[in-house]
Amino acid sequence: MKLGARMLKSGLAIAIALYAAELIGFPSSVFAGIAALFAIQPSIYQSFQTIVEQLQANVIGVTVATVMAYTLGIDPFVIGFTAVIVIGICRYFKMGESTVSIALIAVIAVMQTTDLAVYQFALLRFSSLLLGIFSAFIVNLVFLPPKYETNLFKQIDRTTSDILQWLRITTRHLSDDPSLKEEIARIQHEVRRMDQTYLLFSEERIYFKKNRLAKARKLIVFRQLIATTRKSFDVLKAFHHLDEQIKTIPENFQKAVVQELDRVIHSHERLLLSFMGRIKRKNRQSLHDITNPNIPHLVKTLIQMYEDQEENRLIFLPLASQLMEYHYHLEHLQTLLQSYEKYHHNEKLEFFETRWRRSN
């Protein structure tokens, strides 16, 4: 979840919880607001999980606090001892940090000094905390629902575009080494973000059976899109690592490497554009004809060139391996996209406007 959206949803959940608590007539609405703050999650599925966990935490906290208040009183040391017990129980059930915090808030809320009977006060505080949790769930469900499919493809598009641009520059020995090192570190971070967004997208539940197969196919396609982007990144790192050694290759073979890699890059771009629907169906090239680079032949030639030089023959094996894997992932992506286009070509894919640095 983006920081701005999380801030807005947190504020809205707290406001709804406080307003509802006052409307119902709870003597203190602050605990409803605190519970709402802890219950905000980046996805609807995680919100549901949080509700279940925090309900359990509330039950544990309120129950233990009520028992301790009746047996040992509400002395500050007793409250501290009760908190230790509750933390131990929550850890035993492997609850998260925010869930443990809710349980501790329940303990403090119940063991406050009050003129009401302990059980009445405990029930009142329990209801207040539940109100905050459900307020957060409603906000997650209704307001600003996350569009992880859109965000995920936007991340894949942007990251892949950056990688392919740097590949073009690096293979022509035009890249600035410090700048490329910074970009590699930044792209590594973006790749990790893609994995996180994919996980959130995969957790989103489909409630209509007819849409489940399409969602399953889409997950497979997105997983392969990410894998192919990762492999293009590995190729970029391999070229960067061997930049000086590549300069010693005969010039005619250097040109062959550049030309062949340009074909691979073009194939990768065309596959993405075809999936996005940015190439008109009646005019665009068939997916069967997009991938045509002969990477296996290029790798074989590269190996043969150095097989008579004992000291250098293994230098380019990592690059050859990365090129072959990149080629394999592109072919697999093409197969998946063909299948997706065949069975789900009428489905609307909601992508943001994306930026491409090359006209296709």
ABEGO torsion letter per residue (X at the ends): XBAAAAAAAAAAAAAAAAAAAAAAGBABAAAAAAAAAAABBABAAAAAAAAAAAAAAAAAAAAAAAAAAAAAEABAAAAAAAAAAAAAAAAAAGBBAAAAAAAAAAAAAAABBBABBAAAAAAAAAAAAAAAAAAAAAAAAABGBBBAAAAAAAAAAAAAAAAAAAAAAAAAGABBAAAAAAAAAAAAAAAAAAAAAAAAAAABBBABAAAAAAAAAAAAAAAAAAAAAAAAAAAAAAAAAAAAAAAABBAAAAAAAAAAAAAAAAAAAAAAAAAAGABBAAABBBAAAABABBAAAAAAAAAAAAAABAAAAAAAAAAAAAAAAAAAAAAAAAAAAAAAAAAAAABBBBBBBBBBABBX
